[in-house]
């Protein structure tokens, strides 16, 4: 199971640690709002393993353990649209927001726990609304395990019982050496888990998403 944080929680960690330090603020003095397409991101943000230590456990923003959440509030894109309509926001009359890029200055591969010389972006090489981790791992495994450089562009995915259950394989000398899959939607996930439990699954890696068609369906 991947231990990588989601983009929301990666940003939350950067905001509460790195950006807060750049602004000379304590973690509990920064209120981080995330805009996401999925309601499940609200549950994700409330998990106890996504906390950062507060500098003063007595503040009201801190939890009983002396920590504050990486992401304080999550609004869905639908909720944001509703707020804009409710307050009759006219984007044409709004002033441009200042660039915030400088707040992330100083972030290096070493500060992110990477031993590589350059930062790596884990994701698919082609345009995608969600997912992409399987794409990266497939190319990495093919290169590192079998010396095969997968050509740039979309992976050759084979659609199985429906459009949300696909697989991708790598052949070396006529033998299948890697077989990965994407299982989106609870029905496909349940069918896959049954095979895993009965040891009938032939996949080394499966990318799972609860929503049919992924996040931006």
Buried (B, 14 or more C-beta within 10 A) or exposed (E): EEEEBBEBBEBBBBBBBBBBEEEEEBBBBBEBEBEBBBEBBBEBBEEEEBBBBBBEBEBEBBEEEBBBBBBBEBBBEEBEEEEEEEEEEEEEEEEEEEEEEEBEEEEEEEEBEEEEEEEEEEEBBEEBEBBBBBBBBBBEBBEEEEEBEBEEEEBEBEEBEEEBBBBBBBEEEEEEBBBBBBBBBEBBBEBBBEEEEEEEBEBBBBBBBEBBEBBEB
